[in-house]
Structure formats: C-alpha cells, structure tokens
Amino acid sequence: MNDIVPGQACRIFALHGRGAVRQRLMDMGLVPNATLTVVRTAPLDDPIEVRVGATLVSVRRAEAARIEVVHA
C-alpha cells in the first residue's frame, strides 16, 4: 500500500501481518476485499490517511507495508 498516491483507490488483496498488528488493522476495517482510497500523507511522509467506506484511518508506513493491494 506504500506505493499508492493520494487520491488513488485500491482494493485490499491480503494482510501479511500476524498477531496484534493484523487484528488492529482488521478492527479498523482494513480487511481483504475492502476498497480504500489514500487521502493524504503526513508532512514527513508518515502516517498515511486512508478512507475505508465512510471512515478515515491513519496507518503507519510500517503497517501499510503489510497490506497487499490491487488497483480498483
């Protein structure tokens, strides 16, 4: 997910984290087949703000690297 630019939509293909990190991402709505849009990045490029449905979520770059996406 780190390569998606602001304004671009994509679909989550898989989550590669395990344990608490994976569960936290899923609790925020970042689940396989969910569509998300990258809204913006912070000034120092970390974190990333994404829209999942009607919810805005901030994700660290390290966590975003564990989310495999395909273009929507």
mmCIF file of the N, C-alpha and C atoms, coordinates in Angstrom:
data_MODEL
# 
_entry.id   MODEL 
# 
loop_
_atom_site.group_PDB 
_atom_site.id 
_atom_site.type_symbol 
_atom_site.label_atom_id 
_atom_site.label_alt_id 
_atom_site.label_comp_id 
_atom_site.label_asym_id 
_atom_site.label_entity_id 
_atom_site.label_seq_id 
_atom_site.pdbx_PDB_ins_code 
_atom_site.Cartn_x 
_atom_site.Cartn_y 
_atom_site.Cartn_z 
_atom_site.occupancy 
_atom_site.B_iso_or_equiv 
_atom_site.pdbx_formal_charge 
_atom_site.auth_seq_id 
_atom_site.auth_comp_id 
_atom_site.auth_asym_id 
_atom_site.auth_atom_id 
_atom_site.pdbx_PDB_model_num 
ATOM 1   N N  . MET A 1 1  ? 0.815   -1.193  0.000  1.00 0.00 ? 1  MET A N  1 
ATOM 2   C CA . MET A 1 1  ? 0.000   0.000   0.000  1.00 0.00 ? 1  MET A CA 1 
ATOM 3   C C  . MET A 1 1  ? 0.861   1.260   0.000  1.00 0.00 ? 1  MET A C  1 
ATOM 4   N N  . ASN A 1 2  ? 2.128   1.136   0.292  1.00 0.00 ? 2  ASN A N  1 
ATOM 5   C CA . ASN A 1 2  ? 3.007   2.312   0.351  1.00 0.00 ? 2  ASN A CA 1 
ATOM 6   C C  . ASN A 1 2  ? 3.167   3.011   -0.990 1.00 0.00 ? 2  ASN A C  1 
ATOM 7   N N  . ASP A 1 3  ? 2.896   2.320   -2.096 1.00 0.00 ? 3  ASP A N  1 
ATOM 8   C CA . ASP A 1 3  ? 3.118   2.902   -3.419 1.00 0.00 ? 3  ASP A CA 1 
ATOM 9   C C  . ASP A 1 3  ? 1.895   3.634   -3.971 1.00 0.00 ? 3  ASP A C  1 
ATOM 10  N N  . ILE A 1 4  ? 0.779   3.606   -3.269 1.00 0.00 ? 4  ILE A N  1 
ATOM 11  C CA . ILE A 1 4  ? -0.441  4.250   -3.741 1.00 0.00 ? 4  ILE A CA 1 
ATOM 12  C C  . ILE A 1 4  ? -0.345  5.747   -3.445 1.00 0.00 ? 4  ILE A C  1 
ATOM 13  N N  . VAL A 1 5  ? -0.650  6.561   -4.442 1.00 0.00 ? 5  VAL A N  1 
ATOM 14  C CA . VAL A 1 5  ? -0.567  8.014   -4.279 1.00 0.00 ? 5  VAL A CA 1 
ATOM 15  C C  . VAL A 1 5  ? -1.906  8.567   -3.795 1.00 0.00 ? 5  VAL A C  1 
ATOM 16  N N  . PRO A 1 6  ? -1.900  9.721   -3.128 1.00 0.00 ? 6  PRO A N  1 
ATOM 17  C CA . PRO A 1 6  ? -3.155  10.321  -2.660 1.00 0.00 ? 6  PRO A CA 1 
ATOM 18  C C  . PRO A 1 6  ? -4.156  10.512  -3.796 1.00 0.00 ? 6  PRO A C  1 
ATOM 19  N N  . GLY A 1 7  ? -5.405  10.163  -3.509 1.00 0.00 ? 7  GLY A N  1 
ATOM 20  C CA . GLY A 1 7  ? -6.470  10.270  -4.482 1.00 0.00 ? 7  GLY A CA 1 
ATOM 21  C C  . GLY A 1 7  ? -6.724  8.984   -5.251 1.00 0.00 ? 7  GLY A C  1 
ATOM 22  N N  . GLN A 1 8  ? -5.824  8.033   -5.135 1.00 0.00 ? 8  GLN A N  1 
ATOM 23  C CA . GLN A 1 8  ? -5.953  6.775   -5.868 1.00 0.00 ? 8  GLN A CA 1 
ATOM 24  C C  . GLN A 1 8  ? -6.684  5.731   -5.020 1.00 0.00 ? 8  GLN A C  1 
ATOM 25  N N  . ALA A 1 9  ? -7.587  4.987   -5.661 1.00 0.00 ? 9  ALA A N  1 
ATOM 26  C CA . ALA A 1 9  ? -8.341  3.936   -4.970 1.00 0.00 ? 9  ALA A CA 1 
ATOM 27  C C  . ALA A 1 9  ? -7.713  2.578   -5.262 1.00 0.00 ? 9  ALA A C  1 
ATOM 28  N N  . CYS A 1 10 ? -7.850  1.663   -4.316 1.00 0.00 ? 10 CYS A N  1 
ATOM 29  C CA . CYS A 1 10 ? -7.358  0.305   -4.489 1.00 0.00 ? 10 CYS A CA 1 
ATOM 30  C C  . CYS A 1 10 ? -8.207  -0.638  -3.632 1.00 0.00 ? 10 CYS A C  1 
ATOM 31  N N  . ARG A 1 11 ? -7.998  -1.931  -3.840 1.00 0.00 ? 11 ARG A N  1 
ATOM 32  C CA . ARG A 1 11 ? -8.721  -2.953  -3.091 1.00 0.00 ? 11 ARG A CA 1 
ATOM 33  C C  . ARG A 1 11 ? -7.699  -3.772  -2.321 1.00 0.00 ? 11 ARG A C  1 
ATOM 34  N N  . ILE A 1 12 ? -7.996  -4.088  -1.075 1.00 0.00 ? 12 ILE A N  1 
ATOM 35  C CA . ILE A 1 12 ? -7.083  -4.880  -0.262 1.00 0.00 ? 12 ILE A CA 1 
ATOM 36  C C  . ILE A 1 12 ? -7.141  -6.324  -0.733 1.00 0.00 ? 12 ILE A C  1 
ATOM 37  N N  . PHE A 1 13 ? -5.979  -6.870  -1.078 1.00 0.00 ? 13 PHE A N  1 
ATOM 38  C CA . PHE A 1 13 ? -5.879  -8.248  -1.536 1.00 0.00 ? 13 PHE A CA 1 
ATOM 39  C C  . PHE A 1 13 ? -5.571  -9.175  -0.362 1.00 0.00 ? 13 PHE A C  1 
ATOM 40  N N  . ALA A 1 14 ? -4.608  -8.780  0.489  1.00 0.00 ? 14 ALA A N  1 
ATOM 41  C CA . ALA A 1 14 ? -4.217  -9.623  1.625  1.00 0.00 ? 14 ALA A CA 1 
ATOM 42  C C  . ALA A 1 14 ? -3.538  -8.785  2.697  1.00 0.00 ? 14 ALA A C  1 
ATOM 43  N N  . LEU A 1 15 ? -3.617  -9.280  3.933  1.00 0.00 ? 15 LEU A N  1 
ATOM 44  C CA . LEU A 1 15 ? -2.887  -8.693  5.058  1.00 0.00 ? 15 LEU A CA 1 
ATOM 45  C C  . LEU A 1 15 ? -1.783  -9.670  5.434  1.00 0.00 ? 15 LEU A C  1 
ATOM 46  N N  . HIS A 1 16 ? -0.546  -9.189  5.485  1.00 0.00 ? 16 HIS A N  1 
ATOM 47  C CA . HIS A 1 16 ? 0.579   -10.077 5.752  1.00 0.00 ? 16 HIS A CA 1 
ATOM 48  C C  . HIS A 1 16 ? 1.094   -9.992  7.184  1.00 0.00 ? 16 HIS A C  1 
ATOM 49  N N  . GLY A 1 17 ? 0.464   -9.207  8.019  1.00 0.00 ? 17 GLY A N  1 
ATOM 50  C CA . GLY A 1 17 ? 0.870   -9.132  9.417  1.00 0.00 ? 17 GLY A CA 1 
ATOM 51  C C  . GLY A 1 17 ? 0.333   -10.319 10.201 1.00 0.00 ? 17 GLY A C  1 
ATOM 52  N N  . ARG A 1 18 ? 0.820   -10.470 11.424 1.00 0.00 ? 18 ARG A N  1 
ATOM 53  C CA . ARG A 1 18 ? 0.317   -11.522 12.301 1.00 0.00 ? 18 ARG A CA 1 
ATOM 54  C C  . ARG A 1 18 ? 0.046   -10.937 13.675 1.00 0.00 ? 18 ARG A C  1 
ATOM 55  N N  . GLY A 1 19 ? -0.741  -11.656 14.432 1.00 0.00 ? 19 GLY A N  1 
ATOM 56  C CA . GLY A 1 19 ? -0.975  -11.283 15.818 1.00 0.00 ? 19 GLY A CA 1 
ATOM 57  C C  . GLY A 1 19 ? -1.713  -9.983  15.993 1.00 0.00 ? 19 GLY A C  1 
ATOM 58  N N  . ALA A 1 20 ? -1.233  -9.177  16.936 1.00 0.00 ? 20 ALA A N  1 
ATOM 59  C CA . ALA A 1 20 ? -1.913  -7.951  17.328 1.00 0.00 ? 20 ALA A CA 1 
ATOM 60  C C  . ALA A 1 20 ? -1.956  -6.919  16.198 1.00 0.00 ? 20 ALA A C  1 
ATOM 61  N N  . VAL A 1 21 ? -0.911  -6.848  15.378 1.00 0.00 ? 21 VAL A N  1 
ATOM 62  C CA . VAL A 1 21 ? -0.889  -5.878  14.278 1.00 0.00 ? 21 VAL A CA 1 
ATOM 63  C C  . VAL A 1 21 ? -1.980  -6.205  13.276 1.00 0.00 ? 21 VAL A C  1 
ATOM 64  N N  . ARG A 1 22 ? -2.072  -7.464  12.885 1.00 0.00 ? 22 ARG A N  1 
ATOM 65  C CA . ARG A 1 22 ? -3.105  -7.892  11.936 1.00 0.00 ? 22 ARG A CA 1 
ATOM 66  C C  . ARG A 1 22 ? -4.497  -7.628  12.503 1.00 0.00 ? 22 ARG A C  1 
ATOM 67  N N  . GLN A 1 23 ? -4.701  -7.958  13.769 1.00 0.00 ? 23 GLN A N  1 
ATOM 68  C CA . GLN A 1 23 ? -6.007  -7.759  14.391 1.00 0.00 ? 23 GLN A CA 1 
ATOM 69  C C  . GLN A 1 23 ? -6.367  -6.281  14.459 1.00 0.00 ? 23 GLN A C  1 
ATOM 70  N N  . ARG A 1 24 ? -5.393  -5.429  14.750 1.00 0.00 ? 24 ARG A N  1 
ATOM 71  C CA . ARG A 1 24 ? -5.640  -3.986  14.815 1.00 0.00 ? 24 ARG A CA 1 
ATOM 72  C C  . ARG A 1 24 ? -6.069  -3.451  13.457 1.00 0.00 ? 24 ARG A C  1 
ATOM 73  N N  . LEU A 1 25 ? -5.385  -3.872  12.397 1.00 0.00 ? 25 LEU A N  1 
ATOM 74  C CA . LEU A 1 25 ? -5.752  -3.439  11.055 1.00 0.00 ? 25 LEU A CA 1 
ATOM 75  C C  . LEU A 1 25 ? -7.165  -3.892  10.701 1.00 0.00 ? 25 LEU A C  1 
ATOM 76  N N  . MET A 1 26 ? -7.496  -5.123  11.024 1.00 0.00 ? 26 MET A N  1 
ATOM 77  C CA . MET A 1 26 ? -8.824  -5.644  10.720 1.00 0.00 ? 26 MET A CA 1 
ATOM 78  C C  . MET A 1 26 ? -9.896  -4.934  11.540 1.00 0.00 ? 26 MET A C  1 
ATOM 79  N N  . ASP A 1 27 ? -9.595  -4.592  12.789 1.00 0.00 ? 27 ASP A N  1 
ATOM 80  C CA . ASP A 1 27 ? -10.546 -3.858  13.630 1.00 0.00 ? 27 ASP A CA 1 
ATOM 81  C C  . ASP A 1 27 ? -10.841 -2.469  13.065 1.00 0.00 ? 27 ASP A C  1 
ATOM 82  N N  . MET A 1 28 ? -9.881  -1.887  12.337 1.00 0.00 ? 28 MET A N  1 
ATOM 83  C CA . MET A 1 28 ? -10.077 -0.568  11.741 1.00 0.00 ? 28 MET A CA 1 
ATOM 84  C C  . MET A 1 28 ? -10.797 -0.653  10.397 1.00 0.00 ? 28 MET A C  1 
ATOM 85  N N  . GLY A 1 29 ? -11.143 -1.851  9.962  1.00 0.00 ? 29 GLY A N  1 
ATOM 86  C CA . GLY A 1 29 ? -11.868 -2.014  8.707  1.00 0.00 ? 29 GLY A CA 1 
ATOM 87  C C  . GLY A 1 29 ? -10.999 -2.366  7.522  1.00 0.00 ? 29 GLY A C  1 
ATOM 88  N N  . LEU A 1 30 ? -9.712  -2.534  7.741  1.00 0.00 ? 30 LEU A N  1 
ATOM 89  C CA . LEU A 1 30 ? -8.796  -2.895  6.670  1.00 0.00 ? 30 LEU A CA 1 
ATOM 90  C C  . LEU A 1 30 ? -8.781  -4.418  6.526  1.00 0.00 ? 30 LEU A C  1 
ATOM 91  N N  . VAL A 1 31 ? -9.756  -4.926  5.825  1.00 0.00 ? 31 VAL A N  1 
ATOM 92  C CA . VAL A 1 31 ? -9.934  -6.366  5.640  1.00 0.00 ? 31 VAL A CA 1 
ATOM 93  C C  . VAL A 1 31 ? -9.838  -6.698  4.155  1.00 0.00 ? 31 VAL A C  1 
ATOM 94  N N  . PRO A 1 32 ? -9.512  -7.940  3.813  1.00 0.00 ? 32 PRO A N  1 
ATOM 95  C CA . PRO A 1 32 ? -9.447  -8.318  2.399  1.00 0.00 ? 32 PRO A CA 1 
ATOM 96  C C  . PRO A 1 32 ? -10.750 -7.991  1.663  1.00 0.00 ? 32 PRO A C  1 
ATOM 97  N N  . ASN A 1 33 ? -10.612 -7.534  0.434  1.00 0.00 ? 33 ASN A N  1 
ATOM 98  C CA . ASN A 1 33 ? -11.686 -7.126  -0.474 1.00 0.00 ? 33 ASN A CA 1 
ATOM 99  C C  . ASN A 1 33 ? -12.298 -5.774  -0.153 1.00 0.00 ? 33 ASN A C  1 
ATOM 100 N N  . ALA A 1 34 ? -11.844 -5.101  0.889  1.00 0.00 ? 34 ALA A N  1 
ATOM 101 C CA . ALA A 1 34 ? -12.328 -3.748  1.178  1.00 0.00 ? 34 ALA A CA 1 
ATOM 102 C C  . ALA A 1 34 ? -11.666 -2.772  0.207  1.00 0.00 ? 34 ALA A C  1 
ATOM 103 N N  . THR A 1 35 ? -12.423 -1.795  -0.245 1.00 0.00 ? 35 THR A N  1 
ATOM 104 C CA . THR A 1 35 ? -11.884 -0.761  -1.122 1.00 0.00 ? 35 THR A CA 1 
ATOM 105 C C  . THR A 1 35 ? -11.469 0.428   -0.276 1.00 0.00 ? 35 THR A C  1 
ATOM 106 N N  . LEU A 1 36 ? -10.302 0.964   -0.562 1.00 0.00 ? 36 LEU A N  1 
ATOM 107 C CA . LEU A 1 36 ? -9.827  2.125   0.181  1.00 0.00 ? 36 LEU A CA 1 
ATOM 108 C C  . LEU A 1 36 ? -9.264  3.151   -0.780 1.00 0.00 ? 36 LEU A C  1 
ATOM 109 N N  . THR A 1 37 ? -9.238  4.386   -0.308 1.00 0.00 ? 37 THR A N  1 
ATOM 110 C CA . THR A 1 37 ? -8.664  5.498   -1.065 1.00 0.00 ? 37 THR A CA 1 
ATOM 111 C C  . THR A 1 37 ? -7.650  6.200   -0.176 1.00 0.00 ? 37 THR A C  1 
ATOM 112 N N  . VAL A 1 38 ? -6.459  6.427   -0.702 1.00 0.00 ? 38 VAL A N  1 
ATOM 113 C CA . VAL A 1 38 ? -5.455  7.177   0.045  1.00 0.00 ? 38 VAL A CA 1 
ATOM 114 C C  . VAL A 1 38 ? -5.847  8.642   -0.019 1.00 0.00 ? 38 VAL A C  1 
ATOM 115 N N  . VAL A 1 39 ? -6.052  9.246   1.144  1.00 0.00 ? 39 VAL A N  1 
ATOM 116 C CA . VAL A 1 39 ? -6.488  10.639  1.218  1.00 0.00 ? 39 VAL A CA 1 
ATOM 117 C C  . VAL A 1 39 ? -5.282  11.575  1.183  1.00 0.00 ? 39 VAL A C  1 
ATOM 118 N N  . ARG A 1 40 ? -4.307  11.321  2.054  1.00 0.00 ? 40 ARG A N  1 
ATOM 119 C CA . ARG A 1 40 ? -3.115  12.169  2.105  1.00 0.00 ? 40 ARG A CA 1 
ATOM 120 C C  . ARG A 1 40 ? -2.049  11.501  2.963  1.00 0.00 ? 40 ARG A C  1 
ATOM 121 N N  . THR A 1 41 ? -0.843  12.059  2.883  1.00 0.00 ? 41 THR A N  1 
ATOM 122 C CA . THR A 1 41 ? 0.249   11.613  3.735  1.00 0.00 ? 41 THR A CA 1 
ATOM 123 C C  . THR A 1 41 ? 0.661   12.774  4.620  1.00 0.00 ? 41 THR A C  1 
ATOM 124 N N  . ALA A 1 42 ? 1.241   12.459  5.747  1.00 0.00 ? 42 ALA A N  1 
ATOM 125 C CA . ALA A 1 42 ? 1.703   13.488  6.678  1.00 0.00 ? 42 ALA A CA 1 
ATOM 126 C C  . ALA A 1 42 ? 2.923   14.197  6.082  1.00 0.00 ? 42 ALA A C  1 
ATOM 127 N N  . PRO A 1 43 ? 3.261   15.385  6.586  1.00 0.00 ? 43 PRO A N  1 
ATOM 128 C CA . PRO A 1 43 ? 4.387   16.152  6.040  1.00 0.00 ? 43 PRO A CA 1 
ATOM 129 C C  . PRO A 1 43 ? 5.710   15.376  5.981  1.00 0.00 ? 43 PRO A C  1 
ATOM 130 N N  . LEU A 1 44 ? 5.973   14.537  6.940  1.00 0.00 ? 44 LEU A N  1 
ATOM 131 C CA . LEU A 1 44 ? 7.205   13.743  6.928  1.00 0.00 ? 44 LEU A CA 1 
ATOM 132 C C  . LEU A 1 44 ? 6.978   12.372  6.306  1.00 0.00 ? 44 LEU A C  1 
ATOM 133 N N  . ASP A 1 45 ? 5.860   12.220  5.572  1.00 0.00 ? 45 ASP A N  1 
ATOM 134 C CA . ASP A 1 45 ? 5.521   11.019  4.816  1.00 0.00 ? 45 ASP A CA 1 
ATOM 135 C C  . ASP A 1 45 ? 5.086   9.843   5.690  1.00 0.00 ? 45 ASP A C  1 
ATOM 136 N N  . ASP A 1 46 ? 4.807   10.069  6.958  1.00 0.00 ? 46 ASP A N  1 
ATOM 137 C CA . ASP A 1 46 ? 4.346   9.007   7.837  1.00 0.00 ? 46 ASP A CA 1 
ATOM 138 C C  . ASP A 1 46 ? 3.491   9.628   8.927  1.00 0.00 ? 46 ASP A C  1 
ATOM 139 N N  . PRO A 1 47 ? 2.276   9.275   9.124  1.00 0.00 ? 47 PRO A N  1 
ATOM 140 C CA . PRO A 1 47 ? 1.494   8.160   8.586  1.00 0.00 ? 47 PRO A CA 1 
ATOM 141 C C  . PRO A 1 47 ? 0.750   8.519   7.296  1.00 0.00 ? 47 PRO A C  1 
ATOM 142 N N  . ILE A 1 48 ? -0.029  7.548   6.823  1.00 0.00 ? 48 ILE A N  1 
ATOM 143 C CA . ILE A 1 48 ? -0.869  7.694   5.642  1.00 0.00 ? 48 ILE A CA 1 
ATOM 144 C C  . ILE A 1 48 ? -2.315  7.727   6.118  1.00 0.00 ? 48 ILE A C  1 
ATOM 145 N N  . GLU A 1 49 ? -3.114  8.641   5.594  1.00 0.00 ? 49 GLU A N  1 
ATOM 146 C CA . GLU A 1 49 ? -4.541  8.667   5.914  1.00 0.00 ? 49 GLU A CA 1 
ATOM 147 C C  . GLU A 1 49 ? -5.308  8.036   4.760  1.00 0.00 ? 49 GLU A C  1 
ATOM 148 N N  . VAL A 1 50 ? -6.135  7.035   5.076  1.00 0.00 ? 50 VAL A N  1 
ATOM 149 C CA . VAL A 1 50 ? -6.927  6.345   4.056  1.00 0.00 ? 50 VAL A CA 1 
ATOM 150 C C  . VAL A 1 50 ? -8.398  6.386   4.427  1.00 0.00 ? 50 VAL A C  1 
ATOM 151 N N  . ARG A 1 51 ? -9.241  6.328   3.406  1.00 0.00 ? 51 ARG A N  1 
ATOM 152 C CA . ARG A 1 51 ? -10.688 6.268   3.617  1.00 0.00 ? 51 ARG A CA 1 
ATOM 153 C C  . ARG A 1 51 ? -11.134 4.851   3.285  1.00 0.00 ? 51 ARG A C  1 
ATOM 154 N N  . VAL A 1 52 ? -11.765 4.206   4.269  1.00 0.00 ? 52 VAL A N  1 
ATOM 155 C CA . VAL A 1 52 ? -12.348 2.881   4.080  1.00 0.00 ? 52 VAL A CA 1 
ATOM 156 C C  . VAL A 1 52 ? -13.838 3.048   4.336  1.00 0.00 ? 52 VAL A C  1 
ATOM 157 N N  . GLY A 1 53 ? -14.624 2.971   3.294  1.00 0.00 ? 53 GLY A N  1 
ATOM 158 C CA . GLY A 1 53 ? -16.052 3.262   3.428  1.00 0.00 ? 53 GLY A CA 1 
ATOM 159 C C  . GLY A 1 53 ? -16.224 4.720   3.793  1.00 0.00 ? 53 GLY A C  1 
ATOM 160 N N  . ALA A 1 54 ? -16.883 4.979   4.921  1.00 0.00 ? 54 ALA A N  1 
ATOM 161 C CA . ALA A 1 54 ? -17.087 6.355   5.390  1.00 0.00 ? 54 ALA A CA 1 
ATOM 162 C C  . ALA A 1 54 ? -16.124 6.719   6.516  1.00 0.00 ? 54 ALA A C  1 
ATOM 163 N N  . THR A 1 55 ? -15.139 5.868   6.770  1.00 0.00 ? 55 THR A N  1 
ATOM 164 C CA . THR A 1 55 ? -14.219 6.047   7.891  1.00 0.00 ? 55 THR A CA 1 
ATOM 165 C C  . THR A 1 55 ? -12.840 6.475   7.408  1.00 0.00 ? 55 THR A C  1 
ATOM 166 N N  . LEU A 1 56 ? -12.243 7.448   8.093  1.00 0.00 ? 56 LEU A N  1 
ATOM 167 C CA . LEU A 1 56 ? -10.865 7.849   7.832  1.00 0.00 ? 56 LEU A CA 1 
ATOM 168 C C  . LEU A 1 56 ? -9.964  7.175   8.857  1.00 0.00 ? 56 LEU A C  1 
ATOM 169 N N  . VAL A 1 57 ? -8.894  6.541   8.375  1.00 0.00 ? 57 VAL A N  1 
ATOM 170 C CA . VAL A 1 57 ? -7.981  5.789   9.234  1.00 0.00 ? 57 VAL A CA 1 
ATOM 171 C C  . VAL A 1 57 ? -6.555  6.229   8.924  1.00 0.00 ? 57 VAL A C  1 
ATOM 172 N N  . SER A 1 58 ? -5.747  6.416   9.956  1.00 0.00 ? 58 SER A N  1 
ATOM 173 C CA . SER A 1 58 ? -4.328  6.714   9.770  1.00 0.00 ? 58 SER A CA 1 
ATOM 174 C C  . SER A 1 58 ? -3.527  5.448   10.036 1.00 0.00 ? 58 SER A C  1 
ATOM 175 N N  . VAL A 1 59 ? -2.614  5.147   9.109  1.00 0.00 ? 59 VAL A N  1 
ATOM 176 C CA . VAL A 1 59 ? -1.816  3.927   9.193  1.00 0.00 ? 59 VAL A CA 1 
ATOM 177 C C  . VAL A 1 59 ? -0.353  4.290   9.040  1.00 0.00 ? 59 VAL A C  1 
ATOM 178 N N  . ARG A 1 60 ? 0.494   3.739   9.896  1.00 0.00 ? 60 ARG A N  1 
ATOM 179 C CA . ARG A 1 60 ? 1.932   3.973   9.771  1.00 0.00 ? 60 ARG A CA 1 
ATOM 180 C C  . ARG A 1 60 ? 2.464   3.287   8.517  1.00 0.00 ? 60 ARG A C  1 
ATOM 181 N N  . ARG A 1 61 ? 3.545   3.796   7.981  1.00 0.00 ? 61 ARG A N  1 
ATOM 182 C CA . ARG A 1 61 ? 4.153   3.202   6.782  1.00 0.00 ? 61 ARG A CA 1 
ATOM 183 C C  . ARG A 1 61 ? 4.551   1.746   7.030  1.00 0.00 ? 61 ARG A C  1 
ATOM 184 N N  . ALA A 1 62 ? 5.043   1.431   8.220  1.00 0.00 ? 62 ALA A N  1 
ATOM 185 C CA . ALA A 1 62 ? 5.442   0.057   8.525  1.00 0.00 ? 62 ALA A CA 1 
ATOM 186 C C  . ALA A 1 62 ? 4.234   -0.885  8.461  1.00 0.00 ? 62 ALA A C  1 
ATOM 187 N N  . GLU A 1 63 ? 3.082   -0.413  8.932  1.00 0.00 ? 63 GLU A N  1 
ATOM 188 C CA . GLU A 1 63 ? 1.868   -1.229  8.879  1.00 0.00 ? 63 GLU A CA 1 
ATOM 189 C C  . GLU A 1 63 ? 1.337   -1.285  7.454  1.00 0.00 ? 63 GLU A C  1 
ATOM 190 N N  . ALA A 1 64 ? 1.420   -0.183  6.719  1.00 0.00 ? 64 ALA A N  1 
ATOM 191 C CA . ALA A 1 64 ? 0.940   -0.141  5.343  1.00 0.00 ? 64 ALA A CA 1 
ATOM 192 C C  . ALA A 1 64 ? 1.728   -1.104  4.458  1.00 0.00 ? 64 ALA A C  1 
ATOM 193 N N  . ALA A 1 65 ? 2.985   -1.325  4.787  1.00 0.00 ? 65 ALA A N  1 
ATOM 194 C CA . ALA A 1 65 ? 3.800   -2.258  4.012  1.00 0.00 ? 65 ALA A CA 1 
ATOM 195 C C  . ALA A 1 65 ? 3.290   -3.687  4.130  1.00 0.00 ? 65 ALA A C  1 
ATOM 196 N N  . ARG A 1 66 ? 2.527   -3.995  5.154  1.00 0.00 ? 66 ARG A N  1 
ATOM 197 C CA . ARG A 1 66 ? 1.972   -5.341  5.349  1.00 0.00 ? 66 ARG A CA 1 
ATOM 198 C C  . ARG A 1 66 ? 0.652   -5.555  4.633  1.00 0.00 ? 66 ARG A C  1 
ATOM 199 N N  . ILE A 1 67 ? 0.139   -4.497  3.990  1.00 0.00 ? 67 ILE A N  1 
ATOM 200 C CA . ILE A 1 67 ? -1.152  -4.587  3.296  1.00 0.00 ? 67 ILE A CA 1 
ATOM 201 C C  . ILE A 1 67 ? -0.892  -4.680  1.799  1.00 0.00 ? 67 ILE A C  1 
ATOM 202 N N  . GLU A 1 68 ? -1.245  -5.809  1.209  1.00 0.00 ? 68 GLU A N  1 
ATOM 203 C CA . GLU A 1 68 ? -1.089  -6.011  -0.233 1.00 0.00 ? 68 GLU A CA 1 
ATOM 204 C C  . GLU A 1 68 ? -2.366  -5.561  -0.913 1.00 0.00 ? 68 GLU A C  1 
ATOM 205 N N  . VAL A 1 69 ? -2.250  -4.673  -1.881 1.00 0.00 ? 69 VAL A N  1 
ATOM 206 C CA . VAL A 1 69 ? -3.411  -4.128  -2.573 1.00 0.00 ? 69 VAL A CA 1 
ATOM 207 C C  . VAL A 1 69 ? -3.315  -4.360  -4.081 1.00 0.00 ? 69 VAL A C  1 
ATOM 208 N N  . VAL A 1 70 ? -4.471  -4.300  -4.737 1.00 0.00 ? 70 VAL A N  1 
ATOM 209 C CA . VAL A 1 70 ? -4.541  -4.300  -6.198 1.00 0.00 ? 70 VAL A CA 1 
ATOM 210 C C  . VAL A 1 70 ? -5.324  -3.068  -6.595 1.00 0.00 ? 70 VAL A C  1 
ATOM 211 N N  . HIS A 1 71 ? -5.053  -2.539  -7.760 1.00 0.00 ? 71 HIS A N  1 
ATOM 212 C CA . HIS A 1 71 ? -5.761  -1.341  -8.213 1.00 0.00 ? 71 HIS A CA 1 
ATOM 213 C C  . HIS A 1 71 ? -7.228  -1.653  -8.447 1.00 0.00 ? 71 HIS A C  1 
ATOM 214 N N  . ALA A 1 72 ? -8.096  -0.742  -8.017 1.00 0.00 ? 72 ALA A N  1 
ATOM 215 C CA . ALA A 1 72 ? -9.544  -0.949  -8.109 1.00 0.00 ? 72 ALA A CA 1 
ATOM 216 C C  . ALA A 1 72 ? -10.047 -0.731  -9.511 1.00 0.00 ? 72 ALA A C  1 
# 
